[in-house]
Amino acid sequence: MDLAARLFVIGALTAAVFVCGEFTGSRTFDNDAYYVGPDGNKNFLTDLAGQLPACQVLVDLAHRRVSGS
């Protein structure tokens, strides 16, 4: 899901929602890019202020259970 689809506005607050550390830019197999475009390019958050300038809150939804835990 691209960044525009992750933004939610509640009153005067803008939040971006990610799942299980997607916003950290981890480049591991299990925690890859937050979005892979139609062209196959992987998108990572590398400049939060530049990529999400209107966002005041990042929400990282965790999995209820992690495999092997």
All heavy atoms as TSV, in Angstrom:
chain	resi	resn	atom	element	x	y	z
A	1	MET	N	N	0.849	-1.170	0.000
A	1	MET	CA	C	0.000	0.000	0.000
A	1	MET	C	C	0.896	1.235	0.000
A	1	MET	O	O	1.820	1.337	0.797
A	1	MET	CB	C	-0.885	-0.053	1.250
A	1	MET	CG	C	-1.815	1.095	1.383
A	1	MET	SD	S	-2.814	1.075	2.905
A	1	MET	CE	C	-3.493	-0.565	2.923
A	2	ASP	N	N	0.632	2.174	-0.905
A	2	ASP	CA	C	1.478	3.359	-0.976
A	2	ASP	C	C	1.192	4.310	0.191
A	2	ASP	O	O	0.260	4.110	0.964
A	2	ASP	CB	C	1.326	4.068	-2.320
A	2	ASP	CG	C	-0.043	4.672	-2.540
A	2	ASP	OD1	O	-0.884	4.604	-1.625
A	2	ASP	OD2	O	-0.267	5.223	-3.624
A	3	LEU	N	N	2.004	5.353	0.326
A	3	LEU	CA	C	1.895	6.242	1.480
A	3	LEU	C	C	0.565	6.979	1.554
A	3	LEU	O	O	0.002	7.134	2.628
A	3	LEU	CB	C	3.044	7.254	1.476
A	3	LEU	CG	C	4.401	6.699	1.850
A	3	LEU	CD1	C	5.463	7.794	1.763
A	3	LEU	CD2	C	4.393	6.090	3.227
A	4	ALA	N	N	0.042	7.417	0.431
A	4	ALA	CA	C	-1.223	8.154	0.448
A	4	ALA	C	C	-2.348	7.312	1.033
A	4	ALA	O	O	-3.217	7.819	1.750
A	4	ALA	CB	C	-1.583	8.614	-0.961
A	5	ALA	N	N	-2.337	6.020	0.777
A	5	ALA	CA	C	-3.389	5.129	1.279
A	5	ALA	C	C	-3.228	4.820	2.759
A	5	ALA	O	O	-4.143	4.302	3.392
A	5	ALA	CB	C	-3.397	3.837	0.483
A	6	ARG	N	N	-2.089	5.136	3.325
A	6	ARG	CA	C	-1.821	4.856	4.741
A	6	ARG	C	C	-2.159	6.026	5.648
A	6	ARG	O	O	-2.108	5.911	6.858
A	6	ARG	CB	C	-0.357	4.487	4.938
A	6	ARG	CG	C	-0.010	3.161	4.287
A	6	ARG	CD	C	1.481	2.925	4.359
A	6	ARG	NE	N	1.831	1.703	3.703
A	6	ARG	CZ	C	1.937	0.512	4.303
A	6	ARG	NH1	N	1.724	0.408	5.588
A	6	ARG	NH2	N	2.261	-0.556	3.624
A	7	LEU	N	N	-2.474	7.174	5.085
A	7	LEU	CA	C	-2.738	8.368	5.883
A	7	LEU	C	C	-4.201	8.451	6.296
A	7	LEU	O	O	-5.100	8.216	5.497
A	7	LEU	CB	C	-2.368	9.625	5.096
A	7	LEU	CG	C	-0.883	9.826	4.839
A	7	LEU	CD1	C	-0.671	11.039	3.952
A	7	LEU	CD2	C	-0.101	9.952	6.121
A	8	PHE	N	N	-4.410	8.774	7.562
A	8	PHE	CA	C	-5.741	8.967	8.118
A	8	PHE	C	C	-5.776	10.302	8.821
A	8	PHE	O	O	-4.866	10.637	9.571
A	8	PHE	CB	C	-6.080	7.858	9.124
A	8	PHE	CG	C	-6.217	6.511	8.487
A	8	PHE	CD1	C	-5.112	5.692	8.309
A	8	PHE	CD2	C	-7.446	6.072	8.043
A	8	PHE	CE1	C	-5.240	4.458	7.708
A	8	PHE	CE2	C	-7.585	4.837	7.441
A	8	PHE	CZ	C	-6.477	4.024	7.273
A	9	VAL	N	N	-6.822	11.067	8.565
A	9	VAL	CA	C	-6.988	12.363	9.215
A	9	VAL	C	C	-8.145	12.253	10.191
A	9	VAL	O	O	-9.250	11.866	9.825
A	9	VAL	CB	C	-7.255	13.473	8.180
A	9	VAL	CG1	C	-7.473	14.802	8.887
A	9	VAL	CG2	C	-6.114	13.554	7.184
A	10	ILE	N	N	-7.846	12.578	11.449
A	10	ILE	CA	C	-8.848	12.567	12.511
A	10	ILE	C	C	-8.797	13.940	13.161
A	10	ILE	O	O	-7.864	14.247	13.903
A	10	ILE	CB	C	-8.564	11.454	13.545
A	10	ILE	CG1	C	-8.479	10.108	12.854
A	10	ILE	CG2	C	-9.622	11.460	14.635
A	10	ILE	CD1	C	-7.870	9.015	13.683
A	11	GLY	N	N	-9.773	14.767	12.831
A	11	GLY	CA	C	-9.738	16.147	13.317
A	11	GLY	C	C	-8.542	16.861	12.719
A	11	GLY	O	O	-8.365	16.879	11.511
A	12	ALA	N	N	-7.697	17.413	13.572
A	12	ALA	CA	C	-6.505	18.118	13.114
A	12	ALA	C	C	-5.271	17.224	13.090
A	12	ALA	O	O	-4.174	17.678	12.778
A	12	ALA	CB	C	-6.248	19.314	14.025
A	13	LEU	N	N	-5.444	15.953	13.392
A	13	LEU	CA	C	-4.323	15.011	13.493
A	13	LEU	C	C	-4.233	14.129	12.254
A	13	LEU	O	O	-5.234	13.586	11.796
A	13	LEU	CB	C	-4.507	14.121	14.723
A	13	LEU	CG	C	-3.414	13.109	15.006
A	13	LEU	CD1	C	-2.150	13.817	15.457
A	13	LEU	CD2	C	-3.879	12.140	16.069
A	14	THR	N	N	-3.030	13.998	11.709
A	14	THR	CA	C	-2.791	13.098	10.582
A	14	THR	C	C	-1.871	11.982	11.058
A	14	THR	O	O	-0.821	12.238	11.639
A	14	THR	CB	C	-2.140	13.833	9.398
A	14	THR	OG1	O	-2.999	14.890	8.992
A	14	THR	CG2	C	-1.919	12.899	8.227
A	15	ALA	N	N	-2.280	10.745	10.794
A	15	ALA	CA	C	-1.502	9.577	11.204
A	15	ALA	C	C	-1.246	8.687	9.994
A	15	ALA	O	O	-2.034	8.652	9.056
A	15	ALA	CB	C	-2.257	8.782	12.268
A	16	ALA	N	N	-0.139	7.976	10.023
A	16	ALA	CA	C	0.184	6.993	8.996
A	16	ALA	C	C	0.267	5.632	9.685
A	16	ALA	O	O	0.865	5.502	10.749
A	16	ALA	CB	C	1.505	7.321	8.317
A	17	VAL	N	N	-0.340	4.627	9.062
A	17	VAL	CA	C	-0.433	3.308	9.679
A	17	VAL	C	C	0.421	2.299	8.918
A	17	VAL	O	O	0.352	2.207	7.690
A	17	VAL	CB	C	-1.902	2.829	9.718
A	17	VAL	CG1	C	-1.997	1.458	10.330
A	17	VAL	CG2	C	-2.749	3.826	10.502
A	18	PHE	N	N	1.213	1.549	9.686
A	18	PHE	CA	C	2.069	0.502	9.137
A	18	PHE	C	C	1.871	-0.759	9.967
A	18	PHE	O	O	1.283	-0.718	11.035
A	18	PHE	CB	C	3.538	0.935	9.183
A	18	PHE	CG	C	3.814	2.141	8.333
A	18	PHE	CD1	C	3.649	3.415	8.830
A	18	PHE	CD2	C	4.221	1.995	7.021
A	18	PHE	CE1	C	3.881	4.534	8.050
A	18	PHE	CE2	C	4.455	3.099	6.226
A	18	PHE	CZ	C	4.290	4.372	6.746
A	19	VAL	N	N	2.392	-1.878	9.474
A	19	VAL	CA	C	2.248	-3.156	10.181
A	19	VAL	C	C	3.622	-3.738	10.479
A	19	VAL	O	O	4.459	-3.870	9.584
A	19	VAL	CB	C	1.422	-4.166	9.352
A	19	VAL	CG1	C	1.334	-5.501	10.063
A	19	VAL	CG2	C	0.035	-3.621	9.084
A	20	CYS	N	N	3.832	-4.073	11.728
A	20	CYS	CA	C	5.011	-4.815	12.183
A	20	CYS	C	C	6.338	-4.243	11.687
A	20	CYS	O	O	7.130	-4.938	11.068
A	20	CYS	CB	C	4.878	-6.283	11.797
A	20	CYS	SG	S	5.977	-7.331	12.784
A	21	GLY	N	N	6.565	-2.977	11.952
A	21	GLY	CA	C	7.859	-2.378	11.663
A	21	GLY	C	C	8.105	-1.996	10.221
A	21	GLY	O	O	9.234	-1.705	9.855
A	22	GLU	N	N	7.084	-1.978	9.361
A	22	GLU	CA	C	7.292	-1.613	7.956
A	22	GLU	C	C	7.957	-0.250	7.812
A	22	GLU	O	O	8.756	-0.041	6.911
A	22	GLU	CB	C	5.958	-1.544	7.213
A	22	GLU	CG	C	5.314	-2.848	6.893
A	22	GLU	CD	C	3.959	-2.633	6.236
A	22	GLU	OE1	O	3.177	-1.800	6.698
A	22	GLU	OE2	O	3.706	-3.324	5.248
A	23	PHE	N	N	7.613	0.686	8.688
A	23	PHE	CA	C	8.131	2.047	8.533
A	23	PHE	C	C	9.602	2.176	8.901
A	23	PHE	O	O	10.221	3.203	8.646
A	23	PHE	CB	C	7.289	3.055	9.322
A	23	PHE	CG	C	7.448	2.963	10.817
A	23	PHE	CD1	C	8.430	3.680	11.462
A	23	PHE	CD2	C	6.593	2.192	11.551
A	23	PHE	CE1	C	8.565	3.613	12.832
A	23	PHE	CE2	C	6.733	2.118	12.934
A	23	PHE	CZ	C	7.724	2.825	13.576
A	24	THR	N	N	10.194	1.137	9.497
A	24	THR	CA	C	11.596	1.244	9.903
A	24	THR	C	C	12.555	1.138	8.733
A	24	THR	O	O	13.732	1.431	8.871
A	24	THR	CB	C	11.962	0.156	10.927
A	24	THR	OG1	O	11.800	-1.130	10.306
A	24	THR	CG2	C	11.106	0.246	12.171
A	25	GLY	N	N	12.062	0.694	7.581
A	25	GLY	CA	C	12.944	0.571	6.422
A	25	GLY	C	C	13.788	-0.679	6.463
A	25	GLY	O	O	14.795	-0.768	5.796
A	26	SER	N	N	13.372	-1.662	7.235
A	26	SER	CA	C	14.115	-2.910	7.316
A	26	SER	C	C	14.147	-3.579	5.950
A	26	SER	O	O	13.129	-3.699	5.278
A	26	SER	CB	C	13.449	-3.846	8.335
A	26	SER	OG	O	14.069	-5.100	8.320
A	27	ARG	N	N	15.292	-4.013	5.540
A	27	ARG	CA	C	15.434	-4.633	4.224
A	27	ARG	C	C	15.670	-6.134	4.338
A	27	ARG	O	O	16.368	-6.732	3.535
A	27	ARG	CB	C	16.552	-3.947	3.456
A	27	ARG	CG	C	16.204	-2.491	3.179
A	27	ARG	CD	C	17.399	-1.683	2.722
A	27	ARG	NE	N	17.117	-0.263	2.820
A	27	ARG	CZ	C	16.728	0.497	1.814
A	27	ARG	NH1	N	16.560	-0.020	0.629
A	27	ARG	NH2	N	16.505	1.773	1.997
A	28	THR	N	N	15.063	-6.735	5.353
A	28	THR	CA	C	15.166	-8.184	5.507
A	28	THR	C	C	14.029	-8.861	4.753
A	28	THR	O	O	13.036	-8.230	4.397
A	28	THR	CB	C	15.082	-8.594	6.992
A	28	THR	OG1	O	13.790	-8.249	7.482
A	28	THR	CG2	C	16.159	-7.906	7.821
A	29	PHE	N	N	14.152	-10.168	4.507
A	29	PHE	CA	C	13.122	-10.910	3.785
A	29	PHE	C	C	11.788	-10.862	4.511
A	29	PHE	O	O	10.744	-10.648	3.909
A	29	PHE	CB	C	13.562	-12.363	3.595
A	29	PHE	CG	C	12.521	-13.197	2.901
A	29	PHE	CD1	C	12.351	-13.126	1.525
A	29	PHE	CD2	C	11.691	-14.036	3.628
A	29	PHE	CE1	C	11.381	-13.884	0.882
A	29	PHE	CE2	C	10.713	-14.790	2.995
A	29	PHE	CZ	C	10.566	-14.718	1.624
A	30	ASP	N	N	11.815	-11.051	5.826
A	30	ASP	CA	C	10.572	-11.093	6.598
A	30	ASP	C	C	9.942	-9.719	6.796
A	30	ASP	O	O	8.749	-9.613	7.034
A	30	ASP	CB	C	10.809	-11.742	7.963
A	30	ASP	CG	C	11.107	-13.225	7.834
A	30	ASP	OD1	O	10.579	-13.855	6.892
A	30	ASP	OD2	O	11.861	-13.739	8.664
A	31	ASN	N	N	10.727	-8.667	6.751
A	31	ASN	CA	C	10.223	-7.312	6.973
A	31	ASN	C	C	10.748	-6.438	5.851
A	31	ASN	O	O	11.704	-5.705	6.000
A	31	ASN	CB	C	10.689	-6.806	8.334
A	31	ASN	CG	C	10.002	-5.522	8.712
A	31	ASN	OD1	O	8.948	-5.211	8.207
A	31	ASN	ND2	N	10.604	-4.777	9.604
A	32	ASP	N	N	10.104	-6.536	4.709
A	32	ASP	CA	C	10.588	-5.893	3.497
A	32	ASP	C	C	10.029	-4.478	3.356
A	32	ASP	O	O	9.605	-3.867	4.320
A	32	ASP	CB	C	10.189	-6.769	2.305
A	32	ASP	CG	C	11.113	-6.611	1.114
A	32	ASP	OD1	O	12.087	-5.846	1.203
A	32	ASP	OD2	O	10.859	-7.264	0.089
A	33	ALA	N	N	9.993	-3.985	2.153
A	33	ALA	CA	C	9.524	-2.636	1.852
A	33	ALA	C	C	8.062	-2.455	2.250
A	33	ALA	O	O	7.287	-3.403	2.231
A	33	ALA	CB	C	9.673	-2.367	0.363
A	34	TYR	N	N	7.681	-1.215	2.593
A	34	TYR	CA	C	6.284	-0.962	2.943
A	34	TYR	C	C	5.409	-1.009	1.692
A	34	TYR	O	O	4.203	-1.188	1.775
A	34	TYR	CB	C	6.119	0.382	3.655
A	34	TYR	CG	C	6.312	1.597	2.774
A	34	TYR	CD1	C	5.262	2.085	1.998
A	34	TYR	CD2	C	7.532	2.253	2.711
A	34	TYR	CE1	C	5.436	3.189	1.179
A	34	TYR	CE2	C	7.711	3.344	1.908
A	34	TYR	CZ	C	6.673	3.811	1.144
A	34	TYR	OH	O	6.847	4.894	0.332
A	35	TYR	N	N	6.022	-0.867	0.501
A	35	TYR	CA	C	5.240	-0.869	-0.730
A	35	TYR	C	C	6.134	-1.248	-1.900
A	35	TYR	O	O	7.242	-0.743	-2.029
A	35	TYR	CB	C	4.651	0.521	-0.962
A	35	TYR	CG	C	3.881	0.681	-2.258
A	35	TYR	CD1	C	2.670	0.020	-2.463
A	35	TYR	CD2	C	4.352	1.503	-3.271
A	35	TYR	CE1	C	1.954	0.175	-3.638
A	35	TYR	CE2	C	3.640	1.673	-4.444
A	35	TYR	CZ	C	2.444	1.003	-4.624
A	35	TYR	OH	O	1.737	1.152	-5.787
A	36	VAL	N	N	5.646	-2.153	-2.748
A	36	VAL	CA	C	6.324	-2.484	-3.998
A	36	VAL	C	C	5.422	-1.992	-5.116
A	36	VAL	O	O	4.272	-2.430	-5.253
A	36	VAL	CB	C	6.582	-3.996	-4.128
A	36	VAL	CG1	C	7.255	-4.304	-5.452
A	36	VAL	CG2	C	7.440	-4.500	-2.973
A	37	GLY	N	N	5.923	-1.049	-5.891
A	37	GLY	CA	C	5.123	-0.433	-6.940
A	37	GLY	C	C	4.871	-1.360	-8.114
A	37	GLY	O	O	5.485	-2.430	-8.227
A	38	PRO	N	N	3.981	-0.959	-9.016
A	38	PRO	CA	C	3.671	-1.754	-10.191
A	38	PRO	C	C	4.897	-1.995	-11.072
A	38	PRO	O	O	4.955	-2.962	-11.819
A	38	PRO	CB	C	2.626	-0.930	-10.944
A	38	PRO	CG	C	2.214	0.165	-10.047
A	38	PRO	CD	C	3.207	0.257	-8.941
A	39	ASP	N	N	5.869	-1.094	-10.961
A	39	ASP	CA	C	7.101	-1.240	-11.735
A	39	ASP	C	C	8.104	-2.175	-11.069
A	39	ASP	O	O	9.184	-2.410	-11.585
A	39	ASP	CB	C	7.751	0.125	-11.944
A	39	ASP	CG	C	8.003	0.866	-10.635
A	39	ASP	OD1	O	7.742	0.304	-9.548
A	39	ASP	OD2	O	8.448	2.022	-10.695
A	40	GLY	N	N	7.737	-2.710	-9.869
A	40	GLY	CA	C	8.619	-3.622	-9.147
A	40	GLY	C	C	9.584	-2.943	-8.205
A	40	GLY	O	O	10.315	-3.602	-7.478
A	41	ASN	N	N	9.597	-1.607	-8.196
A	41	ASN	CA	C	10.492	-0.874	-7.298
A	41	ASN	C	C	9.995	-0.960	-5.868
A	41	ASN	O	O	8.813	-0.780	-5.600
A	41	ASN	CB	C	10.599	0.597	-7.707
A	41	ASN	CG	C	11.451	0.785	-8.941
A	41	ASN	OD1	O	12.345	-0.005	-9.206
A	41	ASN	ND2	N	11.169	1.831	-9.696
A	42	LYS	N	N	10.925	-1.226	-4.951
A	42	LYS	CA	C	10.600	-1.287	-3.532
A	42	LYS	C	C	10.724	0.101	-2.923
A	42	LYS	O	O	11.660	0.838	-3.215
A	42	LYS	CB	C	11.541	-2.249	-2.808
A	42	LYS	CG	C	11.333	-3.685	-3.219
A	42	LYS	CD	C	12.238	-4.595	-2.415
A	42	LYS	CE	C	11.949	-6.043	-2.732
A	42	LYS	NZ	N	12.719	-6.944	-1.883
A	43	ASN	N	N	9.750	0.454	-2.098
A	43	ASN	CA	C	9.736	1.755	-1.445
A	43	ASN	C	C	9.956	1.599	0.049
A	43	ASN	O	O	9.241	0.854	0.713
A	43	ASN	CB	C	8.390	2.439	-1.696
A	43	ASN	CG	C	8.189	2.768	-3.155
A	43	ASN	OD1	O	8.631	3.800	-3.617
A	43	ASN	ND2	N	7.547	1.879	-3.884
A	44	PHE	N	N	10.959	2.304	0.555
A	44	PHE	CA	C	11.283	2.309	1.974
A	44	PHE	C	C	11.172	3.730	2.494
A	44	PHE	O	O	11.368	4.688	1.755
A	44	PHE	CB	C	12.715	1.807	2.208
A	44	PHE	CG	C	12.933	0.377	1.840
A	44	PHE	CD1	C	13.370	0.019	0.580
A	44	PHE	CD2	C	12.686	-0.629	2.764
A	44	PHE	CE1	C	13.572	-1.297	0.236
A	44	PHE	CE2	C	12.880	-1.965	2.437
A	44	PHE	CZ	C	13.323	-2.295	1.171
A	45	LEU	N	N	10.856	3.871	3.764
A	45	LEU	CA	C	10.884	5.195	4.383
A	45	LEU	C	C	12.326	5.500	4.758
A	45	LEU	O	O	12.909	4.852	5.614
A	45	LEU	CB	C	10.003	5.232	5.631
A	45	LEU	CG	C	8.510	5.240	5.381
A	45	LEU	CD1	C	7.754	5.236	6.704
A	45	LEU	CD2	C	8.093	6.424	4.550
A	46	THR	N	N	12.899	6.463	4.089
A	46	THR	CA	C	14.283	6.846	4.362
A	46	THR	C	C	14.380	8.269	4.884
A	46	THR	O	O	15.388	8.660	5.438
A	46	THR	CB	C	15.127	6.717	3.080
A	46	THR	OG1	O	14.517	7.490	2.043
A	46	THR	CG2	C	15.222	5.261	2.643
A	47	ASP	N	N	13.319	9.061	4.680
A	47	ASP	CA	C	13.278	10.453	5.112
A	47	ASP	C	C	11.859	10.745	5.586
A	47	ASP	O	O	11.022	11.217	4.822
A	47	ASP	CB	C	13.677	11.364	3.956
A	47	ASP	CG	C	13.527	12.843	4.280
A	47	ASP	OD1	O	13.457	13.189	5.487
A	47	ASP	OD2	O	13.472	13.642	3.336
A	48	LEU	N	N	11.567	10.423	6.852
A	48	LEU	CA	C	10.200	10.567	7.368
A	48	LEU	C	C	9.661	11.983	7.198
A	48	LEU	O	O	8.524	12.168	6.783
A	48	LEU	CB	C	10.142	10.166	8.837
A	48	LEU	CG	C	10.298	8.680	9.127
A	48	LEU	CD1	C	10.363	8.440	10.621
A	48	LEU	CD2	C	9.170	7.908	8.506
A	49	ALA	N	N	10.460	12.986	7.511
A	49	ALA	CA	C	9.994	14.370	7.410
A	49	ALA	C	C	9.710	14.754	5.961
A	49	ALA	O	O	8.772	15.481	5.683
A	49	ALA	CB	C	11.024	15.310	8.016
A	50	GLY	N	N	10.475	14.236	5.042
A	50	GLY	CA	C	10.274	14.545	3.634
A	50	GLY	C	C	9.163	13.734	2.993
A	50	GLY	O	O	8.411	14.235	2.160
A	51	GLN	N	N	9.056	12.473	3.364
A	51	GLN	CA	C	8.069	11.593	2.747
A	51	GLN	C	C	6.681	11.715	3.387
A	51	GLN	O	O	5.679	11.447	2.738
A	51	GLN	CB	C	8.546	10.139	2.821
A	51	GLN	CG	C	9.721	9.851	1.891
A	51	GLN	CD	C	10.302	8.484	2.128
A	51	GLN	OE1	O	11.102	8.300	3.038
A	51	GLN	NE2	N	9.893	7.529	1.327
A	52	LEU	N	N	6.630	12.060	4.650
A	52	LEU	CA	C	5.360	12.217	5.365
A	52	LEU	C	C	5.326	13.572	6.067
A	52	LEU	O	O	5.211	13.646	7.295
A	52	LEU	CB	C	5.187	11.091	6.391
A	52	LEU	CG	C	5.021	9.686	5.829
A	52	LEU	CD1	C	5.161	8.643	6.931
A	52	LEU	CD2	C	3.685	9.548	5.129
A	53	PRO	N	N	5.407	14.658	5.321
A	53	PRO	CA	C	5.537	15.979	5.952
A	53	PRO	C	C	4.332	16.410	6.787
A	53	PRO	O	O	4.495	17.151	7.742
A	53	PRO	CB	C	5.733	16.926	4.758
A	53	PRO	CG	C	5.131	16.217	3.606
A	53	PRO	CD	C	5.345	14.753	3.878
A	54	ALA	N	N	3.133	15.943	6.461
A	54	ALA	CA	C	1.936	16.368	7.195
A	54	ALA	C	C	1.568	15.409	8.317
A	54	ALA	O	O	0.585	15.619	9.017
A	54	ALA	CB	C	0.757	16.499	6.231
A	55	CYS	N	N	2.352	14.375	8.505
A	55	CYS	CA	C	2.019	13.328	9.469
A	55	CYS	C	C	2.587	13.655	10.851
A	55	CYS	O	O	3.766	13.931	10.993
A	55	CYS	CB	C	2.577	12.001	8.970
A	55	CYS	SG	S	2.101	10.609	9.974
A	56	GLN	N	N	1.724	13.608	11.868
A	56	GLN	CA	C	2.177	13.858	13.235
A	56	GLN	C	C	2.376	12.568	14.027
A	56	GLN	O	O	3.072	12.566	15.032
A	56	GLN	CB	C	1.163	14.740	13.987
A	56	GLN	CG	C	1.059	16.134	13.461
A	56	GLN	CD	C	-0.156	16.327	12.568
A	56	GLN	OE1	O	-0.909	15.415	12.294
A	56	GLN	NE2	N	-0.329	17.531	12.085
A	57	VAL	N	N	1.744	11.466	13.593
A	57	VAL	CA	C	1.804	10.209	14.357
A	57	VAL	C	C	2.047	9.042	13.414
A	57	VAL	O	O	1.403	8.936	12.367
A	57	VAL	CB	C	0.476	9.970	15.119
A	57	VAL	CG1	C	0.502	8.641	15.836
A	57	VAL	CG2	C	0.189	11.092	16.085
A	58	LEU	N	N	2.979	8.164	13.785
A	58	LEU	CA	C	3.170	6.895	13.079
A	58	LEU	C	C	2.584	5.794	13.951
A	58	LEU	O	O	2.930	5.674	15.122
A	58	LEU	CB	C	4.648	6.607	12.846
A	58	LEU	CG	C	5.371	7.488	11.850
A	58	LEU	CD1	C	6.847	7.088	11.782
A	58	LEU	CD2	C	4.748	7.406	10.482
A	59	VAL	N	N	1.712	4.983	13.377
A	59	VAL	CA	C	1.096	3.874	14.104
A	59	VAL	C	C	1.688	2.585	13.542
A	59	VAL	O	O	1.623	2.338	12.336
A	59	VAL	CB	C	-0.438	3.873	13.923
A	59	VAL	CG1	C	-1.058	2.689	14.645
A	59	VAL	CG2	C	-1.027	5.186	14.405
A	60	ASP	N	N	2.283	1.785	14.412
A	60	ASP	CA	C	2.865	0.510	14.001
A	60	ASP	C	C	2.034	-0.603	14.629
A	60	ASP	O	O	2.143	-0.853	15.831
A	60	ASP	CB	C	4.320	0.425	14.456
A	60	ASP	CG	C	4.998	-0.851	14.002
A	60	ASP	OD1	O	4.625	-1.381	12.938
A	60	ASP	OD2	O	5.901	-1.311	14.713
A	61	LEU	N	N	1.177	-1.223	13.835
A	61	LEU	CA	C	0.337	-2.301	14.334
A	61	LEU	C	C	1.149	-3.581	14.431
A	61	LEU	O	O	1.786	-3.993	13.462
A	61	LEU	CB	C	-0.857	-2.509	13.404
A	61	LEU	CG	C	-1.761	-1.296	13.226
A	61	LEU	CD1	C	-2.777	-1.549	12.132
A	61	LEU	CD2	C	-2.449	-0.945	14.525
A	62	ALA	N	N	1.141	-4.188	15.570
A	62	ALA	CA	C	1.908	-5.429	15.775
A	62	ALA	C	C	1.027	-6.640	15.480
A	62	ALA	O	O	-0.190	-6.594	15.567
A	62	ALA	CB	C	2.397	-5.491	17.220
A	63	HIS	N	N	1.693	-7.717	15.127
A	63	HIS	CA	C	0.980	-8.979	14.951
A	63	HIS	C	C	0.592	-9.512	16.328
A	63	HIS	O	O	1.340	-9.326	17.299
A	63	HIS	CB	C	1.863	-10.025	14.257
A	63	HIS	CG	C	2.155	-9.667	12.840
A	63	HIS	ND1	N	1.254	-9.813	11.825
A	63	HIS	CD2	C	3.267	-9.160	12.261
A	63	HIS	CE1	C	1.783	-9.435	10.695
A	63	HIS	NE2	N	3.016	-9.025	10.926
A	64	ARG	N	N	-0.525	-10.153	16.400
A	64	ARG	CA	C	-0.958	-10.716	17.681
A	64	ARG	C	C	-0.002	-11.806	18.139
A	64	ARG	O	O	0.283	-11.961	19.319
A	64	ARG	CB	C	-2.372	-11.268	17.532
A	64	ARG	CG	C	-2.908	-11.806	18.821
A	64	ARG	CD	C	-4.373	-12.180	18.666
A	64	ARG	NE	N	-4.694	-13.131	19.702
A	64	ARG	CZ	C	-5.438	-14.174	19.536
A	64	ARG	NH1	N	-5.972	-14.435	18.371
A	64	ARG	NH2	N	-5.673	-14.988	20.526
A	65	ARG	N	N	0.494	-12.561	17.191
A	65	ARG	CA	C	1.397	-13.650	17.521
A	65	ARG	C	C	2.445	-13.745	16.426
A	65	ARG	O	O	2.142	-13.686	15.255
A	65	ARG	CB	C	0.632	-14.954	17.609
A	65	ARG	CG	C	1.503	-16.110	17.976
A	65	ARG	CD	C	0.691	-17.349	18.157
A	65	ARG	NE	N	1.618	-18.413	18.533
A	65	ARG	CZ	C	1.259	-19.606	18.850
A	65	ARG	NH1	N	-0.010	-19.913	18.857
A	65	ARG	NH2	N	2.135	-20.505	19.168
A	66	VAL	N	N	3.693	-13.921	16.818
A	66	VAL	CA	C	4.781	-14.060	15.881
A	66	VAL	C	C	5.162	-15.527	15.821
A	66	VAL	O	O	5.328	-16.183	16.843
A	66	VAL	CB	C	5.995	-13.197	16.302
A	66	VAL	CG1	C	7.153	-13.410	15.363
A	66	VAL	CG2	C	5.599	-11.736	16.365
A	67	SER	N	N	5.309	-16.046	14.629
A	67	SER	CA	C	5.662	-17.436	14.436
A	67	SER	C	C	6.946	-17.792	15.201
A	67	SER	O	O	7.927	-17.062	15.133
A	67	SER	CB	C	5.866	-17.711	12.943
A	67	SER	OG	O	6.249	-19.045	12.742
A	68	GLY	N	N	6.904	-18.882	15.917
A	68	GLY	CA	C	8.072	-19.335	16.674
A	68	GLY	C	C	8.212	-18.743	18.048
A	68	GLY	O	O	9.145	-19.033	18.767
A	69	SER	N	N	7.256	-17.887	18.441
A	69	SER	CA	C	7.381	-17.271	19.770
A	69	SER	C	C	6.562	-18.030	20.794
A	69	SER	O	O	5.718	-18.822	20.478
A	69	SER	CB	C	6.935	-15.816	19.722
A	69	SER	OG	O	5.582	-15.724	19.402
